[in-house]
Amino acid sequence: MTTLPSQSSIANPAPLGLLGFGMTTVLLNLHNAEIIPLSIVIIAMGFALGGAAQMIAGVMEFKKNNVFGATAFTAYGFFWWSLIIIWINPFEGIQSADPISMGFYLGLWGIFSFFMFIGTLKHNRASQVIFSSLVLLFFLLAAANFTGSASIHIFAGYVGIFCGSSAIYSAVAQILNQEFGKTILPL
């Protein structure tokens, strides 16, 4: 007897993941652009919305058999948690992160993001904008750490604000388009 595959009854988790990514990215990059200080506000947002919400969205994408979404949301959710651990360094006797180590850390995330960007070439324009600006953001932040350049770091902050805002737009567009059953905001 052959069983037919069942249709997933799970709602689209992408808006949750995109909001988690986008709102946290905007907030952190307001700091990188030297508009606000690094504070518990950014750390809490990174832990809850950037980390936990994206991981939940990633697990839901696994259930929907969406490898791209599952990988992206889960990986970037853990990015936020790893960044928070780096900032607070709760491990006694472990050296704090230095700029060169942070440059390599951010550069590796840039490489990962570049390969994810390639995957978006089969997706909508909004996803391509999010990932292309994310690649630029990570490489600019890596360069700022390697060189110690405050101006590159500030410029990266503005790129990050754009990147996060584009993710928020994509999330809201998906929600509104679903709710109204037509294209309210193009993707």
N, C-alpha and C positions, 0 to 999 in steps of 0.2 A: 504494500500500500504506500502510495506517495503522498507526502504532506506538502501542501502549498505553503510558501513563506507567508507569514502573517504581516499585515501592515502595522507599522509602528503607530502607537497612539500617543507617543510622547510629543509634546509641543516643541516648536522650534526653540532650541536653547541659545541660538546665536545672539539674539538681542541682549540676554543676560550677560553672556561672556563679553560682548562688545561694550556694553555699558561699564562692566567691571574694568575692562582694559582702558576704555576711553576716559572715564572720569578720573581714574587713578593716574593715568598718564598726563592728563591736563594738570592735575594738582601738583604732581612731582615736578613738572616742567615749568610751572609758575615759580617754583623754587630755583630750578636751573637757570631761568631767565632773570633771576634775582629780583622777582616781584614780591615773593613771600619767603620767610625763613623756613628751613627744615624744622618741622615740629612734630609733635605727637599726632597732629591732624593728618599729615601725610603717611605716617607709619600706620595709624589705625586704618586709614582708607586702603593702604597697600595690603594689610593683613586681611581685612574683611572683604572688600569689593574686588580689589586687584587680585588677591590670592584665592580666597575661599569661593567667591562667586564664579570666578573663571574655572576653577577646578570642578565645581558642580556642573557648569555648562559643558566642560570637557567630558565628564563621565556620561552626561546625557547624550553628547554627540557619539560616544562609543556605542551607546544603546541604539542610536539611529544608524549605525554602521557608516558614519562619516569620519573617515580617517583624518582628513585635513583638519576639520573642526575639533576633533578629539585631541589631536596632537597640539594644535595651536593653543587652544584654551587651557589644556592641562599644563603644557610647558610654560606658557607665560604666567599662569597662576603660580606655579612653583618659582618662576623668576622673581615675582614679588616677595614671596616668602624668603627666598635666598638673599635678596637685597636687604630685607629687614634684618635678617640674622647678621649679615655683614655690617650693617650700621650699628646694631646694638652689641655685637660680639659677646654673647653670653658665656663663652667658653674661657675659663680661667687659664692663663698661660699660653693662649694662642695669640700670635701677633695680629694687630689690627690690619686692615687692608691698606696697602700702599698704592700710590697712583699707577705704578706699572702693573701691579696685579689687577687693579680695577680696569686698566686699559685692555688687558688680555680678556678679562671677564666680559666686558662690554663688546669687544671685538668678536668673541665667539658667538655672542647673542646676535651680532650683526650678520655673521656668516649664516647662522641658522635662519634668521629672518630673510636673508636673501634667497635661500632655497625655498622657503615658504612663499616668498613673493613669486617665484617661478610657478608655483602651484596656483596662484591667483590668476594666472594668464588664462585659465579656463573658467574664471569666476566673473562676477560683475565688476564694473569700473570702480565702485566704492571700495571693494576689497583690494583692488590694485593700488588705489591711492593710499589706503591705510598701510599696507605692507611696504610700498616703496618709500613712504615717508618714515616708516619705522626703521628700515634698513639705513637710511640716511642718518636718522637720530642716533642709532647705536654706533655707527662709524664716527660720527662727530663727537659723541661722548668719549669714545675710545681715544680719538685724536686729542681731545682736550686733556685727558688723563695722561697720555704719553708725553705731551708737550708742556703741560702746565698752563696752557693758554686760557685765560679767563674769557676772552672774546669768543673763542670757539665754543666754550661751554655755554655762554649766554645765547649765542646763535642757535646752538643745539636745543636750548630751552624753548625757543620760539618754534623750531621745527617740531618739537615734542607737543607743544600746545596745538599746532595744526594737526598732527597725527592723531592725538587723542580726540580732538574735536571731530575729525572725520569718522572715527569709530563711533562716537556718540550719534552723529548724523545717521550712519548706517543702521545702528540699533533702532533709533526712533523711526526711520523709514520703514524698516521691516515690521515694526509693531503697527504703525499706522496703515501701511499697505495691507497687512493681514486683517486688521480690524474693519477697514472700509471695503475690502474685497476688490480694490483697484489701486492703481499707482497714484498715491498722494505725493510722495517724494521719490524721485527716480533714483535707482541704484546703478 
